[in-house]
Amino acid sequence: MILITITTMYGDIEVLLDTHAAPASCENFVRYCAAGAYTDGAFWRTVTTHPDNQPGQDIKIDVIQATCRADFVKYPAIAMEQTHTTGHAHRDGTISMARFAPDSAQADFFVCIGDQPELDAGGARNPDSCGFAAFGQVICGMDVVRRIHSAPTVNQTLTPAMTIHRITVRHIP
């Protein structure tokens, strides 16, 4: 297991990464952390159901999404670890890799606010029904996640974006 701490101006978010169930996603995420890619990165997007900022989407979700800093050259995409393989469902506080198509995840990640079963394999949020690669769980700091989720937006873009000061990694034996 690996414990990460995401430090923002609103406070810290502690996340336990499950390296046993989702090794590729965790290795990818930790590689970005070790390279300092998320230092001065940002939570840039919030998707909300109340108020609804998802026009044209039949399946509504609640998440905040982050990315690495703009000048960081992203690594190649990784193979997707689907939830039916890892056993990790998208529940309140789940951290997961963002992606456009299967096997396209790179640096962007998101945190679920509330249970989001439509993001699991077989879910209807994406037409491909592959879901997203959940790889960890917030264990402290959901108040910070919710505060980011309710911050001002234009459409789904946080205005201003919420800077990630740093992400620290601690391996737990």
N, C-alpha and C positions, 0 to 999 in steps of 0.2 A: 504494500500500500504506500501511497504517496500523499502527503498533506501539502496543499498549496495555499498561499495567502495572497489574495488579490487586494491591493491597497489602492483606494480611491479617496477623493476628497470627502466623501460621505462616510468613510470608515472602511473596515476590512471585511472581506468575505473569505471564509475558510472552507475549502473543498477537499473532500477525501476522494482521491482517484483510485479506481479499482483496476490495478495493473494485472490482476489475475483474469478477470472476465473480459476486459477490453484492452489487451496489451498494445495493439497497434495504435489505437487512438491515444492512449496515455503516453506512449513513447513519442508520438508526433507532438503532442501538446508540450511535454516536458522539454523536447528539443527546442521548440520555440522559446520557452521560458529560459532555458540555459543560455540561449543566444541573445537574450535581452530584447527579443522582438516585441514584447508587450509593454516594455517601459516606454511611456509616452504614447502607447496605443490608447484605445478608447472603447467604452461602451458607446456605440453610435446609434443604435436602433432600439426602439421599444415598440412592441406589438401589443395592443390592448383591446380588450372586449368592452371595457367600461371606462372612458367612452370608446366606442368602436372606431378604430382607425384602419380597418381592413376592408374598404369598399371592394366589391367584386369577389370577395372570398366567401365561399359557402361554409367552409370549415374555419372557425375562429379559434385563435390561440392567444396565450399570454406569455411572452418571453422578452428578455433583454438580450441583445446581441453585441458582441465585442469583436474587435479586430486588432492586429498588430499595428505598430506605427507605420505611417505611409511610406517611409523610405526603406523599409525592410523588404528584401527580395524573398518572396515566399518559396518554400520548398515544394517539390512535386506533390501532387495530390496522393492521398492514401486510399487503400481499399477500405470499404465501409464495413464496420462490425455491426450487424443488425441486432436489434433488441431481442429477437427470438433466439439468437445465438448467445448473447451476453447475459441475458436474464435481467437486464436493466430496463425498466419501463420509465417513461417520461412523467415523473411525478413532481410535486412541489419541490423545488431546489435541485432538480437534476441538471447536470451540466452535459452538454452534447455538442458535437461538431456540426457546424452549419455547412450546407452544401447546396448545389444547384441540381446536380444529377448524381446517381450512385457513383461512388468512387471518385468524387471530385472535391472532397474536403481538404482544406489546407490549414489556414490559421484561424479563421473565424470560428467562434464558439458562442453558444447561448446558454442561458439559464432559464428554466421553466418557473413560472409563477402559477401555482396551482397544478393539478394533475392535467396532463396533456396527452391522452391516449392516442389521439389522431397523429401524433408524431412518431409513434411506435411502428415497427414493421407491420404491414397490413392496414395501417391508418390511412385516412383519406385526405390528409393535408396536401400530399403530392400525388400527381396522377400515376407515378410509377409504383406507389404503395410500398416502397422499400423502407420508409421511415428515415430516422436519423440515428447516428451513432452515439448513444448515451454512454458516458464513461466515468461518471462520478456523481457525488452528492454534496450539496452545501450542508455543512454541519454547524456553522455559526455565521451569522451575518445576513440572514434572510430579511432583516429590517433594512439593511443597506440595499439589497436586491429590490425590494418593494419601493424604496425611495427613488431609486434610479428608474424603475418602471413607471412611476407617476410623475417624473420630471417633465418639463415642457417639451413639446415636439412640434414639428411641422410635418404633417402626415405621420410617418413612422420614424423620422430622423430626430434624434435628441438635439435640442437647440438650447445651449451648446452641447456638444458631445461631452460625456463624462470621462475625463482622463484617467487612465490606469497609471498610477505612479510607478508601480512595479508589481511583479508576481514573484514571490519567493517559493522555493521548493524544499521540502524536507522529507527524506525517505524514512519510513517507519518500519522497523524490523518486524 
